[in-house]
């Protein structure tokens, strides 16, 4: 007999559905960091629950003004990570991440 669906599985299902929705949309649909929900952030590849929590906590102090502001305020977000998120459609104030030239 199949195992019954439990309420404990809801976060896993929600995260999976958000991830599938983001994959279906591709990078053509921007996800604004300052407006993204927890579920939307969790749907980004490479962004786990602890980093999502740090982003939301930092955002409570005010919106991110730029990618540089985002990277300065959220531990663990470096240019390579920002580039990966931008490739999935994440923007800050409508702007995709642009790596600085050396």
C-alpha positions as CSV (number, residue, x, y, z in Angstrom):
1,X,0.0,0.0,0.0
2,X,1.4,3.5,-0.9
3,X,2.6,5.7,1.9
4,X,0.1,8.4,2.8
5,X,0.9,12.0,2.1
6,X,1.9,13.8,5.3
7,X,1.9,17.4,6.3
8,X,5.6,17.0,7.0
9,X,6.2,16.6,3.2
10,X,4.6,20.0,2.4
11,X,7.8,22.1,2.6
12,X,9.6,19.6,0.3
13,X,6.7,19.6,-2.2
14,X,6.5,23.4,-2.1
15,X,10.2,23.8,-2.7
16,X,10.1,21.3,-5.6
17,X,7.2,23.0,-7.2
18,X,8.9,26.4,-6.9
19,X,12.1,25.0,-8.4
20,X,10.1,23.5,-11.3
21,X,8.3,26.7,-11.9
22,X,11.6,28.6,-12.1
23,X,13.1,26.1,-14.4
24,X,10.0,26.3,-16.7
25,X,10.2,30.0,-16.8
26,X,14.0,30.0,-17.4
27,X,16.0,33.2,-17.0
28,X,13.6,35.2,-19.2
29,X,11.4,35.9,-16.2
30,X,13.2,38.1,-13.6
31,X,12.9,37.4,-9.9
32,X,13.3,40.6,-7.9
33,X,15.4,40.0,-4.8
34,X,13.6,42.7,-2.8
35,X,10.2,41.3,-3.6
36,X,10.9,37.5,-3.7
37,X,9.1,35.3,-1.2
38,X,10.8,32.7,0.8
39,X,9.4,30.0,-1.5
40,X,10.7,31.8,-4.6
41,X,14.2,32.2,-3.1
42,X,14.2,28.5,-2.0
43,X,13.5,27.6,-5.6
44,X,16.8,29.0,-6.8
45,X,19.5,26.3,-7.4
46,X,22.3,26.8,-4.9
47,X,20.2,28.7,-2.4
48,X,19.3,26.7,0.7
49,X,17.1,27.4,3.6
50,X,19.8,28.9,5.8
51,X,20.9,31.4,3.1
52,X,17.3,32.2,2.3
53,X,16.8,33.0,6.0
54,X,19.9,35.3,6.0
55,X,18.6,37.1,3.0
56,X,15.2,37.7,4.5
57,X,16.7,38.8,7.8
58,X,19.0,41.3,6.0
59,X,16.1,42.5,3.9
60,X,14.1,43.4,7.0
61,X,16.7,46.2,7.6
62,X,15.7,47.7,4.2
63,X,15.7,46.8,0.6
64,X,19.0,45.9,-1.1
65,X,20.2,48.9,-3.1
66,X,22.5,47.0,-5.4
67,X,24.3,43.7,-6.0
68,X,27.3,45.1,-4.0
69,X,24.9,45.9,-1.1
70,X,23.4,42.4,-1.3
71,X,26.9,40.8,-1.2
72,X,28.0,43.0,1.7
73,X,25.0,42.3,3.8
74,X,24.5,38.6,3.3
75,X,27.3,36.3,4.5
76,X,28.3,33.7,1.9
77,X,27.2,35.7,-1.2
78,X,30.2,36.3,-3.4
79,X,30.5,37.4,-7.1
80,X,30.5,33.8,-8.4
81,X,27.4,33.0,-6.4
82,X,25.7,36.2,-7.5
83,X,26.4,35.4,-11.1
84,X,24.8,31.9,-10.7
85,X,21.7,33.5,-9.2
86,X,21.5,36.1,-11.9
87,X,21.8,33.4,-14.5
88,X,18.5,32.0,-13.1
89,X,16.8,35.4,-13.4
90,X,17.5,37.0,-10.0
91,X,17.7,40.8,-10.1
92,X,18.4,43.6,-7.6
93,X,16.3,46.7,-8.3
94,X,15.7,45.3,-11.8
95,X,19.4,44.9,-12.6
96,X,21.1,41.6,-13.4
97,X,24.5,41.0,-11.8
98,X,27.4,42.4,-13.7
99,X,30.9,41.2,-12.7
100,X,33.3,44.0,-12.2
101,X,36.2,44.2,-14.6
102,X,39.6,43.7,-13.0
